[in-house]
Amino acid sequence: MKRVLAAALMALSGSASVCVSAGAMDDLIVIAPLDNSVRGAGLHGEVLAAVVTRPKYSGSQTSSVVALPLINISYNDTLYFNVHRLGYWLPWKFEDGKVRFGLLAEQQRGFVATDGALLAGMSDRDAATEAGVNVAWDSPIGYLDFAYLNDVSDTHDGSAVKVMFSTRLIERGKLFIKASGGYERMSRSAVSYYYGVKSSEATATRPQYAAADSTIHTYVALDARYRISKQWSLNAHLSNNKLGEQIENSPVVDRTNVTVGYIAAGWHF
């Protein structure tokens, strides 16, 4: 079952997943498109053709620019795929459907040693599939999502707690601007897997390292959309992510604040 889930998520993620950096900050590095889910009966969604600038991996000073699709689709307001999150909303709803409970799975990207000079000579880190539960509240002031996930692919055997809040700043005519922020608590074993240095990988300039505890990293972001027509839009995103202390202490990290941006053309259906 774990292999089936991992394969399905990787197939759905496809090229969209390559936009995110290695390890901890996958869902923080590239925030999902403006709508957390596309509501309504039937199949609805949006596909963004984006040009993204981001680090080669979380904590790297080397940046890259890539072109890729970002996908956000929903079927009957129940089953959805949002950039790299595959989710299912359970039938239980409260407060006229504004409070919902769901099941979800996410792809946690790994890295290869060629992603940066600080990684040279290290073993590649595999992608992980994490699955868990979430609860979301579409409140009068914004959208709050709380998720708990565990590694189900036997990759790092860790867990994560993720909290995200977003609110609309401007919704005037064709222009829509949203602000969001959140944090992720990443378990010690996950930090050690992605940011640790094994004894066999240690060098004179890269000492052996393992996380002493779990770590918390945070982000803030702005997203903007301008509707050209009912089906087409122009989109922009900018986010800044503060890596957690246990990640900052890693000898393979040389940047503690990670900035990501993209511009995109969007097609809506």
DRENPA-3360 file (N, C-alpha, C; in nm, 2 decimals, always signed):
BEGIN
1 = MKRVLAAA = +0.08/-0.12/+0.00/+0.00/+0.00/+0.00/+0.09/+0.13/+0.00 ~ +0.20/+0.12/+0.08/+0.29/+0.24/+0.08/+0.35/+0.27/-0.05 ~ +0.38/+0.16/-0.12/+0.44/+0.18/-0.26/+0.34/+0.23/-0.36 ~ +0.22/+0.19/-0.35/+0.11/+0.23/-0.43/+0.09/+0.38/-0.41 ~ +0.08/+0.42/-0.28/+0.06/+0.56/-0.25/+0.17/+0.65/-0.30 ~ +0.30/+0.60/-0.28/+0.41/+0.68/-0.32/+0.41/+0.70/-0.47 ~ +0.39/+0.59/-0.55/+0.39/+0.59/-0.69/+0.28/+0.68/-0.75 ~ +0.16/+0.68/-0.69/+0.05/+0.77/-0.73/+0.09/+0.91/-0.71;
9 = LMALSGSA = +0.14/+0.94/-0.59/+0.17/+1.08/-0.56/+0.29/+1.13/-0.65 ~ +0.39/+1.05/-0.68/+0.50/+1.09/-0.77/+0.45/+1.12/-0.91 ~ +0.35/+1.03/-0.95/+0.30/+1.05/-1.09/+0.22/+1.18/-1.10 ~ +0.14/+1.21/-0.99/+0.06/+1.33/-1.00/+0.15/+1.45/-0.98 ~ +0.25/+1.44/-0.90/+0.34/+1.56/-0.87/+0.42/+1.59/-1.00 ~ +0.48/+1.49/-1.06/+0.55/+1.50/-1.19/+0.64/+1.62/-1.19 ~ +0.64/+1.70/-1.29/+0.73/+1.81/-1.30/+0.70/+1.92/-1.21 ~ +0.58/+1.93/-1.15/+0.55/+2.03/-1.05/+0.64/+2.02/-0.93;
17 = SVCVSAGA = +0.68/+1.90/-0.89/+0.75/+1.88/-0.77/+0.90/+1.93/-0.79 ~ +0.95/+1.93/-0.91/+1.09/+1.97/-0.92/+1.11/+2.11/-0.89 ~ +1.01/+2.19/-0.87/+1.03/+2.33/-0.84/+1.07/+2.35/-0.69 ~ +1.04/+2.25/-0.61/+1.07/+2.27/-0.47/+1.21/+2.23/-0.43 ~ +1.26/+2.28/-0.32/+1.39/+2.25/-0.28/+1.39/+2.12/-0.20 ~ +1.51/+2.07/-0.18/+1.52/+1.94/-0.11/+1.48/+1.95/+0.04 ~ +1.42/+1.85/+0.09/+1.40/+1.83/+0.23/+1.28/+1.91/+0.28 ~ +1.31/+1.99/+0.39/+1.21/+2.03/+0.48/+1.10/+2.12/+0.42;
25 = MDDLIVIA = +1.14/+2.21/+0.33/+1.06/+2.32/+0.30/+0.97/+2.31/+0.18 ~ +0.94/+2.18/+0.14/+0.88/+2.16/+0.01/+0.75/+2.25/-0.01 ~ +0.66/+2.24/+0.09/+0.53/+2.31/+0.07/+0.54/+2.46/+0.11 ~ +0.66/+2.50/+0.17/+0.68/+2.64/+0.20/+0.75/+2.71/+0.09 ~ +0.84/+2.64/+0.03/+0.92/+2.71/-0.08/+0.83/+2.76/-0.19 ~ +0.75/+2.67/-0.24/+0.65/+2.72/-0.34/+0.51/+2.70/-0.28 ~ +0.45/+2.81/-0.25/+0.32/+2.81/-0.20/+0.22/+2.77/-0.31 ~ +0.12/+2.70/-0.27/+0.02/+2.65/-0.37/-0.05/+2.78/-0.43;
33 = PLDNSVRG = -0.11/+2.76/-0.55/-0.18/+2.87/-0.61/-0.29/+2.93/-0.52 ~ -0.34/+3.04/-0.56/-0.42/+3.12/-0.47/-0.53/+3.05/-0.40 ~ -0.60/+2.96/-0.46/-0.71/+2.89/-0.40/-0.66/+2.76/-0.33 ~ -0.69/+2.74/-0.20/-0.65/+2.62/-0.14/-0.72/+2.50/-0.20 ~ -0.84/+2.51/-0.24/-0.90/+2.41/-0.32/-1.00/+2.48/-0.41 ~ -1.03/+2.42/-0.52/-1.13/+2.48/-0.62/-1.26/+2.42/-0.59 ~ -1.35/+2.50/-0.54/-1.48/+2.45/-0.49/-1.58/+2.43/-0.61 ~ -1.68/+2.34/-0.58/-1.79/+2.32/-0.68/-1.80/+2.18/-0.73;
41 = AGLHGEVL = -1.91/+2.15/-0.79/-1.94/+2.01/-0.84/-1.86/+1.99/-0.97 ~ -1.82/+1.86/-0.99/-1.75/+1.83/-1.11/-1.60/+1.85/-1.09 ~ -1.53/+1.86/-1.21/-1.39/+1.88/-1.21/-1.36/+2.03/-1.23 ~ -1.28/+2.09/-1.14/-1.25/+2.23/-1.15/-1.10/+2.24/-1.12 ~ -1.04/+2.35/-1.17/-0.90/+2.37/-1.14/-0.83/+2.48/-1.21 ~ -0.70/+2.48/-1.19/-0.62/+2.58/-1.26/-0.48/+2.52/-1.28 ~ -0.42/+2.56/-1.39/-0.28/+2.52/-1.43/-0.20/+2.64/-1.45 ~ -0.10/+2.66/-1.38/-0.01/+2.78/-1.40/+0.12/+2.74/-1.47;
49 = AAVVTRPK = +0.15/+2.81/-1.58/+0.28/+2.79/-1.65/+0.37/+2.90/-1.58 ~ +0.46/+2.85/-1.50/+0.54/+2.94/-1.41/+0.68/+2.94/-1.44 ~ +0.75/+3.06/-1.42/+0.89/+3.07/-1.43/+0.93/+3.10/-1.28 ~ +1.00/+3.00/-1.22/+1.03/+3.01/-1.08/+1.18/+3.03/-1.05 ~ +1.21/+3.12/-0.96/+1.35/+3.13/-0.91/+1.35/+3.09/-0.77 ~ +1.45/+3.00/-0.74/+1.46/+2.94/-0.60/+1.59/+2.88/-0.58 ~ +1.63/+2.85/-0.46/+1.76/+2.79/-0.44/+1.77/+2.65/-0.50 ~ +1.89/+2.60/-0.52/+1.91/+2.46/-0.57/+1.86/+2.36/-0.47;
57 = YSGSQTSS = +1.88/+2.39/-0.34/+1.82/+2.31/-0.23/+1.80/+2.41/-0.11 ~ +1.72/+2.37/-0.02/+1.70/+2.46/+0.10/+1.83/+2.48/+0.17 ~ +1.87/+2.61/+0.18/+1.99/+2.64/+0.25/+2.11/+2.67/+0.16 ~ +2.09/+2.65/+0.03/+2.19/+2.68/-0.07/+2.19/+2.82/-0.11 ~ +2.31/+2.88/-0.13/+2.33/+3.02/-0.18/+2.31/+3.02/-0.33 ~ +2.32/+2.91/-0.39/+2.31/+2.90/-0.54/+2.16/+2.89/-0.58 ~ +2.12/+2.98/-0.66/+1.98/+2.98/-0.71/+1.97/+2.93/-0.85 ~ +1.85/+2.89/-0.89/+1.83/+2.85/-1.03/+1.69/+2.90/-1.07;
65 = VVALPLIN = +1.67/+2.91/-1.20/+1.55/+2.95/-1.26/+1.49/+2.84/-1.35 ~ +1.37/+2.80/-1.32/+1.31/+2.69/-1.40/+1.17/+2.72/-1.44 ~ +1.13/+2.67/-1.55/+0.99/+2.68/-1.60/+0.92/+2.55/-1.58 ~ +0.80/+2.56/-1.52/+0.73/+2.44/-1.49/+0.58/+2.47/-1.47 ~ +0.50/+2.36/-1.47/+0.35/+2.38/-1.44/+0.33/+2.37/-1.29 ~ +0.23/+2.44/-1.24/+0.18/+2.43/-1.10/+0.03/+2.40/-1.12 ~ -0.01/+2.28/-1.06/-0.14/+2.23/-1.08/-0.22/+2.23/-0.95 ~ -0.35/+2.28/-0.96/-0.44/+2.28/-0.85/-0.58/+2.24/-0.90;
73 = ISYNDTLY = -0.62/+2.12/-0.87/-0.75/+2.07/-0.93/-0.83/+2.00/-0.81 ~ -0.96/+2.00/-0.83/-1.05/+1.95/-0.73/-1.17/+1.88/-0.81 ~ -1.21/+1.76/-0.75/-1.33/+1.69/-0.81/-1.44/+1.68/-0.70 ~ -1.55/+1.75/-0.74/-1.67/+1.75/-0.65/-1.63/+1.80/-0.51 ~ -1.54/+1.89/-0.50/-1.50/+1.95/-0.37/-1.47/+1.85/-0.27 ~ -1.41/+1.73/-0.31/-1.38/+1.62/-0.22/-1.24/+1.57/-0.24 ~ -1.21/+1.53/-0.36/-1.07/+1.48/-0.40/-1.00/+1.60/-0.47 ~ -0.87/+1.63/-0.42/-0.80/+1.74/-0.48/-0.65/+1.71/-0.49;
81 = FNVHRLGY = -0.59/+1.78/-0.58/-0.44/+1.78/-0.59/-0.39/+1.92/-0.60 ~ -0.30/+1.96/-0.51/-0.26/+2.10/-0.50/-0.11/+2.11/-0.50 ~ -0.05/+2.13/-0.61/+0.10/+2.14/-0.63/+0.17/+2.01/-0.60 ~ +0.17/+1.97/-0.47/+0.23/+1.84/-0.43/+0.16/+1.78/-0.32 ~ +0.04/+1.83/-0.29/-0.05/+1.77/-0.19/-0.17/+1.70/-0.25 ~ -0.18/+1.57/-0.23/-0.30/+1.49/-0.27/-0.39/+1.47/-0.15 ~ -0.51/+1.52/-0.16/-0.60/+1.52/-0.04/-0.74/+1.47/-0.07 ~ -0.81/+1.43/+0.04/-0.95/+1.39/+0.03/-1.02/+1.44/+0.15;
89 = WLPWKFED = -1.13/+1.52/+0.12/-1.21/+1.57/+0.23/-1.31/+1.47/+0.28 ~ -1.31/+1.44/+0.41/-1.41/+1.35/+0.46/-1.55/+1.41/+0.47 ~ -1.65/+1.33/+0.47/-1.79/+1.38/+0.46/-1.83/+1.47/+0.58 ~ -1.76/+1.46/+0.69/-1.80/+1.54/+0.81/-1.76/+1.68/+0.80 ~ -1.86/+1.77/+0.81/-1.85/+1.91/+0.80/-1.92/+1.98/+0.91 ~ -1.86/+2.09/+0.96/-1.92/+2.17/+1.07/-1.93/+2.32/+1.03 ~ -2.01/+2.39/+1.10/-2.02/+2.54/+1.07/-2.06/+2.56/+0.92 ~ -2.16/+2.49/+0.87/-2.20/+2.51/+0.73/-2.09/+2.48/+0.64;
97 = GKVRFGLL = -2.01/+2.38/+0.67/-1.91/+2.34/+0.58/-1.78/+2.42/+0.59 ~ -1.77/+2.51/+0.68/-1.65/+2.59/+0.69/-1.54/+2.52/+0.77 ~ -1.57/+2.42/+0.85/-1.47/+2.34/+0.92/-1.48/+2.20/+0.86 ~ -1.36/+2.15/+0.81/-1.36/+2.02/+0.74/-1.24/+1.94/+0.79 ~ -1.25/+1.81/+0.78/-1.15/+1.72/+0.81/-1.11/+1.64/+0.69 ~ -0.98/+1.61/+0.68/-0.94/+1.54/+0.56/-0.82/+1.44/+0.58 ~ -0.79/+1.37/+0.47/-0.67/+1.28/+0.46/-0.58/+1.34/+0.35 ~ -0.45/+1.32/+0.37/-0.37/+1.38/+0.27/-0.23/+1.31/+0.26;
105 = AEQQRGFV = -0.17/+1.33/+0.15/-0.03/+1.28/+0.13/+0.05/+1.38/+0.05 ~ +0.17/+1.39/+0.09/+0.26/+1.49/+0.02/+0.39/+1.42/-0.01 ~ +0.46/+1.48/-0.12/+0.59/+1.43/-0.16/+0.70/+1.52/-0.10 ~ +0.79/+1.46/-0.03/+0.90/+1.54/+0.03/+1.02/+1.51/-0.06 ~ +1.07/+1.61/-0.13/+1.18/+1.59/-0.22/+1.31/+1.56/-0.16 ~ +1.40/+1.49/-0.22/+1.53/+1.46/-0.17/+1.63/+1.55/-0.25 ~ +1.76/+1.51/-0.25/+1.86/+1.59/-0.33/+1.96/+1.49/-0.38 ~ +2.03/+1.54/-0.48/+2.15/+1.47/-0.53/+2.27/+1.55/-0.50;
113 = ATDGALLA = +2.39/+1.48/-0.49/+2.51/+1.55/-0.45/+2.55/+1.66/-0.54 ~ +2.51/+1.66/-0.66/+2.55/+1.76/-0.76/+2.47/+1.89/-0.74 ~ +2.37/+1.89/-0.65/+2.29/+2.01/-0.63/+2.37/+2.13/-0.57 ~ +2.49/+2.10/-0.51/+2.56/+2.21/-0.45/+2.70/+2.17/-0.41 ~ +2.79/+2.26/-0.40/+2.93/+2.23/-0.36/+2.94/+2.17/-0.22 ~ +2.86/+2.21/-0.13/+2.86/+2.16/+0.01/+2.81/+2.02/+0.02 ~ +2.75/+1.97/-0.09/+2.70/+1.83/-0.09/+2.79/+1.73/-0.16 ~ +2.90/+1.78/-0.22/+2.99/+1.70/-0.30/+3.04/+1.58/-0.22;
121 = GMSDRDAA = +3.03/+1.46/-0.28/+3.08/+1.35/-0.21/+2.98/+1.28/-0.12 ~ +2.87/+1.34/-0.10/+2.76/+1.29/-0.01/+2.67/+1.19/-0.08 ~ +2.61/+1.10/-0.01/+2.51/+1.02/-0.07/+2.38/+1.10/-0.11 ~ +2.31/+1.06/-0.21/+2.19/+1.12/-0.25/+2.09/+1.10/-0.14 ~ +1.99/+1.19/-0.12/+1.88/+1.17/-0.02/+1.75/+1.14/-0.10 ~ +1.69/+1.04/-0.07/+1.57/+1.00/-0.15/+1.45/+1.08/-0.11 ~ +1.36/+1.09/-0.21/+1.23/+1.16/-0.18/+1.15/+1.07/-0.09 ~ +1.06/+1.13/-0.01/+0.98/+1.06/+0.09/+0.83/+1.09/+0.06;
129 = TEAGVNVA = +0.75/+0.99/+0.09/+0.60/+1.01/+0.08/+0.55/+1.02/+0.23 ~ +0.49/+1.13/+0.26/+0.43/+1.15/+0.39/+0.28/+1.16/+0.38 ~ +0.21/+1.09/+0.48/+0.07/+1.09/+0.48/+0.02/+1.12/+0.62 ~ -0.11/+1.17/+0.62/-0.16/+1.20/+0.75/-0.30/+1.26/+0.74 ~ -0.33/+1.35/+0.84/-0.47/+1.41/+0.85/-0.45/+1.56/+0.86 ~ -0.56/+1.63/+0.82/-0.56/+1.77/+0.84/-0.70/+1.82/+0.87 ~ -0.71/+1.94/+0.93/-0.83/+2.00/+0.96/-0.82/+2.15/+0.91 ~ -0.93/+2.20/+0.84/-0.92/+2.33/+0.78/-1.04/+2.41/+0.83;
137 = WDSPIGYL = -1.02/+2.54/+0.85/-1.13/+2.63/+0.89/-1.13/+2.75/+0.80 ~ -1.23/+2.76/+0.72/-1.25/+2.88/+0.63/-1.32/+2.99/+0.71 ~ -1.25/+3.06/+0.79/-1.31/+3.16/+0.88/-1.34/+3.29/+0.81 ~ -1.41/+3.38/+0.88/-1.44/+3.51/+0.82/-1.31/+3.60/+0.79 ~ -1.20/+3.57/+0.86/-1.08/+3.65/+0.84/-0.97/+3.58/+0.76 ~ -0.99/+3.45/+0.73/-0.89/+3.38/+0.65/-0.91/+3.23/+0.66 ~ -0.82/+3.16/+0.59/-0.82/+3.02/+0.58/-0.71/+2.96/+0.67 ~ -0.74/+2.87/+0.76/-0.65/+2.81/+0.85/-0.64/+2.66/+0.83;
145 = DFAYLNDV = -0.52/+2.61/+0.81/-0.51/+2.46/+0.78/-0.40/+2.41/+0.88 ~ -0.44/+2.30/+0.95/-0.35/+2.23/+1.04/-0.33/+2.09/+0.99 ~ -0.21/+2.04/+0.97/-0.18/+1.90/+0.92/-0.08/+1.83/+1.00 ~ -0.10/+1.70/+1.02/+0.00/+1.61/+1.08/+0.03/+1.50/+0.99 ~ +0.16/+1.48/+0.96/+0.20/+1.38/+0.86/+0.31/+1.29/+0.91 ~ +0.31/+1.17/+0.87/+0.42/+1.07/+0.90/+0.48/+1.02/+0.77 ~ +0.61/+0.99/+0.77/+0.67/+0.92/+0.66/+0.62/+0.78/+0.64 ~ +0.56/+0.75/+0.53/+0.50/+0.62/+0.50/+0.58/+0.54/+0.40;
153 = SDTHDGSA = +0.70/+0.60/+0.36/+0.78/+0.53/+0.26/+0.91/+0.48/+0.32 ~ +0.92/+0.48/+0.45/+1.04/+0.42/+0.52/+1.17/+0.49/+0.47 ~ +1.16/+0.62/+0.45/+1.27/+0.70/+0.40/+1.35/+0.76/+0.52 ~ +1.28/+0.85/+0.59/+1.34/+0.91/+0.71/+1.27/+0.88/+0.84 ~ +1.16/+0.81/+0.83/+1.09/+0.76/+0.95/+1.05/+0.87/+1.05 ~ +1.03/+0.99/+1.00/+1.00/+1.10/+1.08/+0.86/+1.15/+1.06 ~ +0.83/+1.27/+1.11/+0.69/+1.33/+1.11/+0.70/+1.48/+1.09 ~ +0.59/+1.54/+1.07/+0.58/+1.68/+1.05/+0.45/+1.74/+1.10;
161 = VKVMFSTR = +0.45/+1.85/+1.16/+0.33/+1.93/+1.19/+0.34/+2.06/+1.11 ~ +0.23/+2.09/+1.03/+0.23/+2.20/+0.95/+0.11/+2.29/+0.97 ~ +0.13/+2.42/+0.99/+0.02/+2.51/+1.01/+0.03/+2.62/+0.91 ~ -0.08/+2.66/+0.84/-0.08/+2.76/+0.74/-0.20/+2.85/+0.76 ~ -0.18/+2.98/+0.74/-0.30/+3.07/+0.75/-0.28/+3.17/+0.63 ~ -0.39/+3.19/+0.56/-0.39/+3.29/+0.45/-0.51/+3.38/+0.46 ~ -0.50/+3.50/+0.41/-0.61/+3.59/+0.41/-0.60/+3.68/+0.29 ~ -0.72/+3.73/+0.25/-0.72/+3.81/+0.13/-0.70/+3.96/+0.17;
169 = LIERGKLF = -0.60/+4.02/+0.10/-0.57/+4.16/+0.13/-0.65/+4.25/+0.04 ~ -0.66/+4.22/-0.09/-0.73/+4.30/-0.19/-0.80/+4.21/-0.28 ~ -0.93/+4.24/-0.30/-1.01/+4.18/-0.40/-1.09/+4.28/-0.47 ~ -1.04/+4.34/-0.57/-1.10/+4.46/-0.63/-1.10/+4.44/-0.78 ~ -1.22/+4.43/-0.84/-1.22/+4.41/-0.98/-1.15/+4.28/-1.03 ~ -1.06/+4.29/-1.12/-0.98/+4.18/-1.17/-0.86/+4.15/-1.08 ~ -0.83/+4.23/-0.98/-0.71/+4.21/-0.90/-0.74/+4.14/-0.77 ~ -0.66/+4.04/-0.74/-0.67/+3.97/-0.61/-0.53/+3.95/-0.55;
177 = IKASGGYE = -0.51/+3.99/-0.43/-0.39/+3.98/-0.36/-0.41/+3.91/-0.22 ~ -0.33/+3.81/-0.20/-0.34/+3.72/-0.08/-0.21/+3.72/+0.00 ~ -0.22/+3.73/+0.13/-0.10/+3.71/+0.22/-0.11/+3.58/+0.30 ~ +0.00/+3.51/+0.32/-0.01/+3.39/+0.39/+0.12/+3.37/+0.48 ~ +0.11/+3.29/+0.58/+0.22/+3.26/+0.66/+0.20/+3.13/+0.73 ~ +0.31/+3.07/+0.78/+0.29/+2.94/+0.85/+0.42/+2.89/+0.91 ~ +0.41/+2.77/+0.96/+0.53/+2.71/+1.01/+0.52/+2.56/+1.00 ~ +0.64/+2.49/+1.01/+0.64/+2.35/+1.00/+0.74/+2.30/+1.11;
185 = RMSRSAVS = +0.69/+2.21/+1.19/+0.78/+2.14/+1.29/+0.82/+2.01/+1.23 ~ +0.95/+2.00/+1.20/+1.01/+1.88/+1.14/+1.08/+1.80/+1.24 ~ +1.05/+1.67/+1.24/+1.11/+1.58/+1.35/+1.26/+1.57/+1.34 ~ +1.32/+1.52/+1.44/+1.46/+1.51/+1.45/+1.52/+1.41/+1.34 ~ +1.45/+1.30/+1.33/+1.50/+1.20/+1.23/+1.49/+1.25/+1.09 ~ +1.39/+1.33/+1.06/+1.38/+1.39/+0.92/+1.49/+1.49/+0.90 ~ +1.51/+1.58/+1.00/+1.62/+1.68/+0.98/+1.75/+1.61/+0.96 ~ +1.78/+1.50/+1.04/+1.91/+1.43/+1.03/+1.92/+1.36/+0.90;
193 = YYYGVKSS = +1.81/+1.31/+0.85/+1.82/+1.24/+0.72/+1.86/+1.34/+0.60 ~ +1.79/+1.45/+0.60/+1.81/+1.55/+0.49/+1.93/+1.64/+0.51 ~ +1.95/+1.68/+0.63/+2.06/+1.78/+0.66/+2.17/+1.73/+0.74 ~ +2.17/+1.60/+0.78/+2.28/+1.54/+0.86/+2.39/+1.50/+0.77 ~ +2.51/+1.48/+0.83/+2.63/+1.44/+0.76/+2.67/+1.31/+0.83 ~ +2.68/+1.20/+0.76/+2.72/+1.07/+0.81/+2.87/+1.08/+0.83 ~ +2.92/+0.98/+0.92/+3.07/+0.98/+0.94/+3.14/+0.95/+0.81 ~ +3.08/+0.87/+0.73/+3.15/+0.84/+0.60/+3.15/+0.96/+0.50;
201 = EATATRPQ = +3.07/+1.06/+0.53/+3.06/+1.18/+0.44/+3.14/+1.30/+0.50 ~ +3.19/+1.28/+0.62/+3.25/+1.40/+0.68/+3.39/+1.42/+0.62 ~ +3.42/+1.55/+0.61/+3.55/+1.59/+0.56/+3.61/+1.70/+0.66 ~ +3.73/+1.75/+0.62/+3.79/+1.85/+0.71/+3.70/+1.98/+0.72 ~ +3.63/+2.01/+0.61/+3.54/+2.13/+0.61/+3.39/+2.10/+0.63 ~ +3.36/+1.97/+0.64/+3.22/+1.93/+0.66/+3.21/+1.82/+0.77 ~ +3.20/+1.87/+0.89/+3.20/+1.77/+1.00/+3.08/+1.69/+1.01 ~ +3.09/+1.57/+1.08/+2.97/+1.49/+1.10/+2.87/+1.57/+1.17;
209 = YAAADSTI = +2.74/+1.55/+1.14/+2.63/+1.62/+1.20/+2.51/+1.54/+1.21 ~ +2.44/+1.55/+1.32/+2.30/+1.50/+1.34/+2.22/+1.59/+1.42 ~ +2.10/+1.61/+1.39/+2.01/+1.70/+1.46/+2.00/+1.66/+1.61 ~ +2.00/+1.76/+1.70/+1.99/+1.73/+1.84/+1.84/+1.72/+1.88 ~ +1.75/+1.78/+1.80/+1.61/+1.79/+1.84/+1.53/+1.82/+1.71 ~ +1.40/+1.82/+1.72/+1.32/+1.87/+1.61/+1.34/+2.01/+1.59 ~ +1.29/+2.07/+1.48/+1.31/+2.21/+1.45/+1.19/+2.27/+1.39 ~ +1.18/+2.40/+1.40/+1.06/+2.47/+1.34/+1.11/+2.58/+1.25;
217 = HTYVALDA = +1.05/+2.58/+1.13/+1.08/+2.68/+1.03/+0.96/+2.75/+0.99 ~ +0.97/+2.88/+0.95/+0.85/+2.96/+0.93/+0.86/+3.03/+0.79 ~ +0.75/+3.08/+0.74/+0.75/+3.15/+0.62/+0.64/+3.26/+0.61 ~ +0.66/+3.36/+0.53/+0.56/+3.46/+0.49/+0.56/+3.47/+0.34 ~ +0.44/+3.50/+0.28/+0.43/+3.50/+0.14/+0.32/+3.60/+0.09 ~ +0.34/+3.65/-0.03/+0.24/+3.73/-0.10/+0.21/+3.67/-0.23 ~ +0.08/+3.66/-0.27/+0.04/+3.61/-0.40/-0.05/+3.71/-0.46 ~ -0.04/+3.73/-0.59/-0.12/+3.82/-0.66/-0.17/+3.76/-0.79;
225 = RYRISKQW = -0.30/+3.79/-0.83/-0.35/+3.74/-0.95/-0.43/+3.85/-1.02 ~ -0.41/+3.86/-1.15/-0.49/+3.96/-1.23/-0.56/+3.88/-1.34 ~ -0.69/+3.89/-1.34/-0.78/+3.82/-1.43/-0.78/+3.89/-1.57 ~ -0.73/+3.82/-1.67/-0.74/+3.87/-1.80/-0.88/+3.84/-1.86 ~ -0.93/+3.72/-1.83/-1.06/+3.68/-1.88/-1.11/+3.58/-1.78 ~ -1.22/+3.52/-1.81/-1.27/+3.41/-1.72/-1.18/+3.30/-1.71 ~ -1.11/+3.26/-1.81/-1.02/+3.14/-1.82/-0.88/+3.17/-1.80 ~ -0.83/+3.30/-1.81/-0.69/+3.33/-1.81/-0.65/+3.43/-1.71;
233 = SLNAHLSN = -0.53/+3.42/-1.65/-0.49/+3.52/-1.55/-0.34/+3.53/-1.56 ~ -0.29/+3.64/-1.50/-0.15/+3.66/-1.47/-0.13/+3.65/-1.32 ~ -0.02/+3.58/-1.28/+0.00/+3.55/-1.14/+0.15/+3.58/-1.10 ~ +0.16/+3.61/-0.97/+0.30/+3.64/-0.92/+0.30/+3.59/-0.77 ~ +0.42/+3.55/-0.73/+0.44/+3.50/-0.59/+0.57/+3.54/-0.54 ~ +0.58/+3.57/-0.41/+0.71/+3.60/-0.34/+0.70/+3.55/-0.20 ~ +0.80/+3.47/-0.16/+0.80/+3.42/-0.02/+0.93/+3.42/+0.04 ~ +0.94/+3.43/+0.17/+1.06/+3.43/+0.24/+1.05/+3.32/+0.36;
241 = NKLGEQIE = +1.15/+3.23/+0.36/+1.14/+3.12/+0.46/+1.26/+3.13/+0.55 ~ +1.23/+3.12/+0.68/+1.34/+3.11/+0.78/+1.36/+2.97/+0.83 ~ +1.47/+2.91/+0.80/+1.50/+2.78/+0.83/+1.52/+2.76/+0.98 ~ +1.48/+2.64/+1.03/+1.49/+2.61/+1.17/+1.63/+2.60/+1.22 ~ +1.65/+2.61/+1.35/+1.78/+2.61/+1.41/+1.86/+2.49/+1.38 ~ +1.80/+2.37/+1.39/+1.87/+2.25/+1.37/+1.91/+2.23/+1.22 ~ +1.84/+2.30/+1.13/+1.88/+2.30/+0.99/+1.99/+2.40/+0.97 ~ +1.98/+2.52/+1.04/+2.08/+2.62/+1.03/+2.22/+2.57/+1.07;
249 = NSPVVDRT = +2.22/+2.48/+1.17/+2.34/+2.43/+1.23/+2.41/+2.33/+1.14 ~ +2.34/+2.28/+1.04/+2.40/+2.18/+0.95/+2.52/+2.24/+0.86 ~ +2.62/+2.17/+0.85/+2.74/+2.22/+0.77/+2.71/+2.22/+0.62 ~ +2.59/+2.16/+0.57/+2.56/+2.17/+0.43/+2.47/+2.29/+0.40 ~ +2.44/+2.37/+0.50/+2.35/+2.49/+0.48/+2.44/+2.61/+0.49 ~ +2.43/+2.70/+0.39/+2.50/+2.83/+0.40/+2.41/+2.95/+0.38 ~ +2.28/+2.93/+0.39/+2.18/+3.04/+0.39/+2.06/+3.00/+0.48 ~ +2.03/+3.09/+0.57/+1.93/+3.06/+0.67/+1.79/+3.12/+0.63;
257 = NVTVGYIA = +1.79/+3.22/+0.54/+1.67/+3.27/+0.48/+1.66/+3.24/+0.34 ~ +1.55/+3.18/+0.30/+1.53/+3.13/+0.16/+1.42/+3.21/+0.09 ~ +1.45/+3.27/-0.02/+1.35/+3.35/-0.09/+1.32/+3.28/-0.22 ~ +1.19/+3.28/-0.25/+1.14/+3.21/-0.38/+1.04/+3.31/-0.44 ~ +1.04/+3.31/-0.57/+0.94/+3.39/-0.64/+0.91/+3.32/-0.78 ~ +0.79/+3.36/-0.83/+0.76/+3.31/-0.96/+0.66/+3.41/-1.02 ~ +0.66/+3.41/-1.16/+0.55/+3.47/-1.23/+0.49/+3.37/-1.32 ~ +0.36/+3.38/-1.35/+0.30/+3.27/-1.42/+0.18/+3.32/-1.50;
265 = AGWHF = +0.15/+3.24/-1.61/+0.02/+3.26/-1.68/-0.07/+3.14/-1.63 ~ -0.19/+3.17/-1.60/-0.28/+3.07/-1.55/-0.40/+3.04/-1.64 ~ -0.44/+2.91/-1.65/-0.56/+2.87/-1.72/-0.65/+2.81/-1.62 ~ -0.78/+2.85/-1.62/-0.87/+2.80/-1.52/-0.99/+2.73/-1.60 ~ -1.03/+2.62/-1.53/-1.14/+2.55/-1.60/-1.24/+2.49/-1.49;
% end
